[in-house]
């Protein structure tokens, strides 16, 4: 009788353990995320601990904010998207993203040269003007790629009164992880590059020599939202909470995403 009770108890415990495993398997989700390339280096730090603690798996696709918005509008599936806040606001207006954006990081436009190269003065608008006129080649993102910095950088050239002079020297990066301004600089294709500082900092072969002067600078806020077509909405919300948690701030600061 006792032996039968023990056996039965073990059987019940085994069934309970199996149920827990099954429940865990049901709760675990594969999350499709579209995330701006500017946050790639921070996401690579933040994603693994989230996956370990939650059991969820992230499938991240990177690209310029405008390019990601076009892909979402074109029907590419995603559970969440992290892009420039104005781009996200427009996606919410279009009912592609559920109302209620979550701001997660901020960055500005930095200036970089190849590691070990001379560091020209970019400490003021006039100094930057002289440096850009002296540079043989200048790299920034292509407007067609959908990045948020192209129009700002071209506007800087206009404000400095050098747009015509630098136009023949400009080298354009397509945007996204395979079309970074920092690669133009590290490869020697561009002597100096202007891009979101977080993207420049992600390339160990370039050196950030400064930020755009305050009167020329644009600070970009990156925001996250759950898409209205999300198949894993709850898991997506959990990841967004992870991105906005206080512990993430140290990583953002180290990666040029908390100005």
C-alpha positions in Angstrom: 0.0 0.0 0.0 2.8 2.4 1.0 4.8 1.3 -2.0 1.9 1.9 -4.3 1.4 5.4 -2.7 5.1 6.3 -3.3 5.0 5.1 -6.9 1.8 7.1 -7.4 3.3 10.2 -5.8 6.4 9.9 -8.1 4.1 9.6 -11.1 2.2 12.7 -10.1 5.4 14.6 -9.5 6.6 13.5 -12.9 3.4 14.6 -14.6 3.6 17.9 -12.8 7.2 18.4 -13.9 6.2 17.6 -17.5 3.3 20.1 -17.2 5.7 22.8 -16.1 8.0 22.0 -19.1 5.0 22.1 -21.4 3.8 25.4 -20.0 7.3 26.8 -20.4 7.3 25.7 -24.0 3.9 27.2 -24.6 5.0 30.5 -23.1 8.3 30.7 -25.0 8.0 32.6 -28.2 10.0 33.6 -31.3 9.9 37.3 -31.6 10.4 39.0 -34.9 12.0 42.5 -34.3 12.8 45.3 -36.7 15.5 47.5 -35.0 17.4 50.5 -36.3 21.0 49.9 -37.0 22.0 52.7 -34.7 21.0 50.5 -31.7 22.6 47.2 -33.0 25.6 47.3 -30.7 23.4 47.8 -27.6 20.9 45.2 -28.7 23.7 42.7 -29.0 24.4 43.3 -25.3 20.8 43.4 -24.2 19.3 40.5 -26.2 21.1 37.5 -24.7 20.1 38.1 -21.0 16.5 38.7 -22.1 16.5 35.4 -24.0 18.1 33.5 -21.1 15.6 34.8 -18.5 12.4 34.8 -20.6 13.0 31.7 -22.7 12.0 33.7 -25.8 14.0 33.8 -28.9 14.7 37.1 -30.8 15.0 37.2 -34.6 16.3 40.7 -35.2 16.4 42.5 -38.6 18.4 45.7 -38.7 18.2 48.7 -41.1 17.7 52.5 -41.3 14.6 53.8 -39.6 12.9 54.9 -42.8 13.9 51.6 -44.6 12.4 49.5 -41.8 9.2 51.6 -41.9 8.9 50.9 -45.7 9.4 47.2 -45.1 6.7 47.1 -42.4 4.3 49.0 -44.7 5.2 46.5 -47.4 3.9 43.6 -45.4 7.1 42.2 -43.9 6.1 40.5 -40.6 7.3 41.9 -37.3 6.1 41.8 -33.7 7.9 45.0 -32.7 9.8 47.8 -34.2 12.4 50.2 -32.8 13.1 53.3 -34.9 13.4 57.0 -34.8 10.5 58.4 -32.7 9.0 60.5 -35.5 9.0 57.5 -37.8 7.3 55.5 -35.1 4.7 58.2 -34.6 3.9 58.0 -38.3 3.5 54.2 -38.1 1.2 54.6 -35.2 -0.8 57.2 -37.2 -1.0 54.7 -40.1 -2.2 52.0 -37.6 0.8 49.8 -38.4 2.0 50.1 -34.7 -0.3 50.0 -31.7 -0.7 53.3 -29.8 1.7 53.9 -26.9 5.3 54.3 -27.9 8.2 53.7 -25.5 11.3 55.9 -25.8 14.4 53.8 -25.1 17.5 55.7 -26.2 19.0 58.9 -27.6 22.0 59.7 -29.7 23.5 62.5 -31.8 25.6 62.8 -34.9 29.3 62.2 -34.4 32.4 62.8 -36.6 35.0 60.1 -37.1 38.3 59.4 -38.8 40.2 56.2 -39.4 41.9 54.9 -36.3 45.5 56.3 -36.1 44.8 59.1 -38.6 45.3 62.8 -37.8 42.5 64.3 -35.8 41.4 67.6 -37.3 39.6 70.3 -35.3 35.8 70.0 -35.2 35.2 71.8 -32.0 33.2 74.7 -33.5 31.2 75.3 -36.6 34.0 77.3 -38.2 36.6 74.7 -37.3 34.3 72.0 -38.8 33.9 74.1 -41.9 37.6 74.3 -42.4 38.1 70.6 -41.8 35.4 69.6 -44.3 36.8 71.9 -46.9 40.3 70.4 -46.4 39.1 66.8 -46.4 39.7 64.8 -49.6 36.5 62.7 -49.1 33.5 62.9 -46.8 31.2 60.0 -45.9 27.5 60.1 -44.8 24.4 58.0 -45.4 22.5 58.1 -48.7 19.2 59.9 -48.5 17.5 57.0 -50.4 18.4 54.5 -47.7 15.9 55.9 -45.2 18.4 56.9 -42.5 17.7 59.9 -40.3 21.1 61.6 -40.6 21.4 62.2 -44.4 19.2 65.3 -44.5 20.8 66.7 -41.3 24.3 66.3 -42.7 23.4 67.9 -46.0 21.7 70.7 -44.1 25.0 71.2 -42.2 26.8 71.6 -45.5 24.2 74.2 -46.5 24.4 76.1 -43.1 28.2 76.2 -43.4 28.0 77.5 -46.9 30.1 74.7 -48.4 27.5 72.5 -50.1 28.8 73.1 -53.6 32.4 72.7 -52.6 32.0 69.4 -50.8 29.5 67.8 -53.2 32.2 66.2 -55.4 33.9 64.8 -52.3 30.9 63.0 -50.8 30.8 59.3 -50.5 27.5 57.7 -49.7 26.8 54.7 -47.5 23.6 52.7 -48.2 22.7 52.4 -44.6 22.0 49.3 -42.5 24.5 46.9 -41.1 26.1 46.3 -44.5 26.2 49.9 -45.5 27.7 51.8 -42.6 29.5 55.2 -42.8 32.1 53.8 -40.5 33.1 51.2 -43.1 33.7 54.0 -45.6 36.0 55.6 -43.1 37.8 52.4 -41.9 38.4 51.3 -45.5 39.8 54.6 -46.5 37.1 55.4 -49.0 36.1 58.4 -46.9 38.7 60.5 -45.0 36.1 61.7 -42.5 32.6 60.4 -41.7 29.5 61.9 -40.1 26.9 59.5 -38.7 25.0 58.6 -35.5 27.8 58.3 -32.9 26.5 55.0 -31.7 27.1 53.5 -35.2 30.5 55.0 -35.4 31.5 53.7 -32.0 30.5 50.2 -33.0 33.5 50.0 -35.4 36.8 49.5 -33.7 38.7 50.7 -36.8 37.5 54.3 -36.6 37.9 56.9 -33.9 35.2 59.5 -33.0 36.9 62.9 -32.8 33.9 64.9 -31.8 30.2 65.6 -32.2 28.5 68.1 -34.4 28.6 71.6 -32.7 25.4 72.3 -30.7 24.0 74.8 -33.2 24.3 72.1 -36.0 23.4 69.0 -33.9 20.3 66.9 -34.1 19.5 64.6 -31.2 17.5 61.5 -32.2 15.2 59.6 -29.9 14.7 56.0 -30.6 11.3 54.5 -29.6 9.8 51.1 -29.6 6.3 49.8 -30.3 4.3 46.6 -30.9 3.0 46.2 -34.4 -0.7 45.8 -34.9 0.0 42.6 -36.8 2.1 41.1 -34.0 1.8 37.4 -33.5 3.7 37.5 -30.3 2.4 40.8 -28.8 2.9 39.9 -25.1 6.5 38.6 -25.7 7.2 41.8 -27.7 5.9 44.0 -24.9 8.2 42.1 -22.5 11.2 42.8 -24.6 10.3 46.5 -24.9 10.1 46.6 -21.1 13.6 45.1 -21.0 14.9 47.7 -23.4 13.4 50.5 -21.2 14.6 49.1 -17.8 17.0 51.2 -15.7 19.7 48.5 -16.1 19.8 49.1 -19.8 20.9 52.7 -19.3 24.5 51.8 -18.5 24.7 49.9 -21.8 23.2 52.8 -23.7 25.7 55.2 -22.1 28.6 53.0 -23.0 27.4 52.7 -26.6 26.7 56.4 -27.3 22.9 56.0 -26.9 22.3 58.1 -23.8 23.1 61.7 -24.3 
